[in-house]
């Protein structure tokens, strides 16, 4: 399955799920635009590693909470590559707190980064996709786009909103060779999640393996973490011609979590 000649932007792709999807798209031949925060040296190492495979790889540090910087990134990428064929809206943050204590500024920021950024990326790129008769928009929702958990009001609201946005965009572009789908991962053992395990084990007086099995994976019947490679493979498939009739879908990759 070749994406040679295609250009993809993956937001929040300097680590974790976003990086895994970026790596998969590059392996399929796509040029890549990395985006996200992190150590400049480490990001440059990632960029060079991806570019060494023979594709073009660039980094843009647009702040996904700010519409003007999102628009500037889209214009820069279009000027440099000529077109944006694939958009993966992955950028996201999390805050956990009871609703009555939830920090208002964190609610606003989570909605901006986890939901509004996907709206801005879609509105700014979809015309070009329609004009060229090809485009793929992939929104990283979550199992929390389908079911809720306590203390995550902003995150759950944003991810549910992401599914509504996905369906609406899919209907609007359905006749133009453009698809829009949402991937809904369960727990993925990203560096961010891995860092929480020792602290959780200490706080609860249990082993790290027990944290993984009985806390993080309690809702996942397979008792296995989803991998970034699995998510990347699905993203590549959704970008292929074989997936042209898949649009407006919410695709769980959650070890059976939402089958309950």
N, C-alpha and C positions, 0 to 999 in steps of 0.2 A: 504494500500500500504506500504509494508515493505522494508526498505533499510538496515535491520539488517545485520551486518557483513561487510557492505561496508564502505570505508573510503573516506572522501571528504576533499579537500582543497578549501577554499573560500578566495580569496585574497581581501584585503580591507574590512575585516569583523568585525572590532571592533566597528562599528556603522552603522546606516543607512541601505541601501539596502543589503549590504553584511551580516550584522548581522541578518537581517530578513530572508535571505535565509539560513544562517547557522542554525538558530533556527528551521526552517521548516525541514531541512534535519535531524537534531537531533531528532525532534518529530517523524520522519519516521524511526528512529532507526540507522541512520548512525553515525559512529565515525567522529569527526570533527577536522580539523586543522584551527584555527583562524590565521589571519594575518592582520597586519595593525599597524598604529601608534595610540598613545593615552596614557593616564595616566596608569602607570603600575598597580596600585592598582585596578582601574576600570576594566582593562582588566582581571586581575586575578579573580575578582568577577564574570565577565561574564563566564570565563572558568569554574569556580567552579559550577556556576548555571547550565550550560549545562551538565556538567559531573554528576551532581546530578540526572539526569534523567536516568542514567544507561549506558550511552555510554562513550567512552573515548574521552576526549577533551583536546587538547594541543594548545599552542600558539607558533607561530614562527614569529619573528619580521623582517623577510627578507625585505630589501628595494627593492621594485619592479621596481626601476629605474636601478638596478644593476644586470646584468646577472649572475655574480658569486655568489651573495647571493641567487638568485633564484635557481640556481643549487644546492647550499649547502642545501637549505630547502628541495628540492625534495629528495635528498639523505638521509637526516635525517628522513624524514617521511617514506620513503620506508624501511629504516632500522628498524624503530620503529613499523610500522604497517604491513610490509610485502608487501603491495600493495597500490596503489592510484587508486581508481575506478572512482572517480568523481572529476572533476576540474571545479570550477566556477571562471572565470576570471572577477572580479568585480572592482579591484583597478582602481581608476581614480581621476584626479584633473582637475581644470578648471581655465582658465584666460580669461577675456573678454576685448578686445581692438581692435581698428581698425587695419586693416592689415598693414598700413604704420607705425603704432606705436607699433606693437606687439613685445614684448620682445623676442629676438631670443633664449635666454636661456630657456624661458618658453615654446616656441615651442618645443625645444629639449626635455624638461622634460615631457611635456604632451604626446608627441609621444612615449617616452620611457615607461611611466607608463600606459597610456591608450591603447596602441597598442602592442609595442614590448614585454611587459611582458606577454601578452597572447600568443605570438609566442613562447617565451621561455618556458612557462609552458606547452604548447602543445607539443613542440618538445621533451621535457624531459620526458613526461609521456606517450606518445602515444604508444611507443613500448611495454611497459608492458601491456597496455590495449589490444593491438592486440594479444599479446602472450596468454593472459588469455581469450580472446574471449568476453570481456565485457569492456565497458568504456563509460563515458558520459562527454563531454566537453560542458560547457555552457558559452557563452561569453555575458557579459552584454554590449550591445551596447547602443542604445538610439533612441528615435524618431529622434535624430540628426544623426543617421546612415542612415536614409531614406530621410530626408529633412534638409535644412540648415536654420540657422538664422544668421543675421549679427553679426560681432564682435567676433565670436567664431571659427576662422579659424582652429586653431590647434585641438580643440575638435571635430569639425565636420569632419575634415580630418581623425582624428584617428578613429572615430566611423564608418565612411564610410569604412575605411580600415579594421575594425574589421569584417564587413560583408563579405568582400572579403576573408579574412583569414578563416572565418567560412565555407564558401562554399568550399574552396579549401581543407581544412582538412577533411570535410565531404566526399568529393569524394575519397580522398586517403584511408580512413578507412572504407568505406561503406561495404566491404565484411568481416569485422572482428568483427562484433558485437559491434562496437563503433559508437556513433553518436556525431555530433557536431552541435549545434544550437546557435542562438543569440536571446536574449530577448531584446526588444527595448522599454523601459519604457518612458512614458511621465513624467510630473512633479510629483515627490513623495515628500511628506512633511517630509523630513528627518530633523534631528537637524540642519544640515548645511543650508538648505533652510529656515527653521523656523527663524533662527537668522537674516536672511536678511530682513524679512518682516517689522519689526518696522522701520529700517533705510530707507527702500524704501517708507514707508508711510510718514515719516517725509520729505523726500526729495521731494516727489511729492505733498505734502499737501492733502493727501487723507487718508481714514481710512485703517486699516489693512485688514478688510474684502474686501475692494475695491482693495487692492493690490492683494489679493488672486484671486478674481474673474476676475478683469480687466487687470491685469498685468501677473501674473504667469499662470493663467488658461485661458488666452485669446484664446489660440490655441486649448484648449481641449473642444470639444463640450459638454461633460458631465458636465463640470464645477465642477468636483470632482477630488481631488488628487488621483493618484494611490497609493495603500498601499503596504507596504513591505510584508504584509501577502499574498496579491494577487500574488506578484512576487515569494514569497517562494513556494506557492502552485503550480505555473506553473513549477518552477524548480524541485520540487519533482516529478511531473508528467513526465517531460522530462527524469528523471532518471529511470522511471519504464519500465517494459517490454511492457506495453501498448503503449509506445511511441517509440518502436524500429524502426518503419518505418518513424519517423519524423527526418529528418537530412538535414543539409544545409539550414535550414529555418531561416528567420528573422521574429520573432513573435512580432508584436506591442502590447503593453499593455499601451495604450496612450489615452484612453478616446475618441478615434476617431480623434485625431490630424492629423494623416497621411492619413485619408480618404478624406481630403480636395482636 
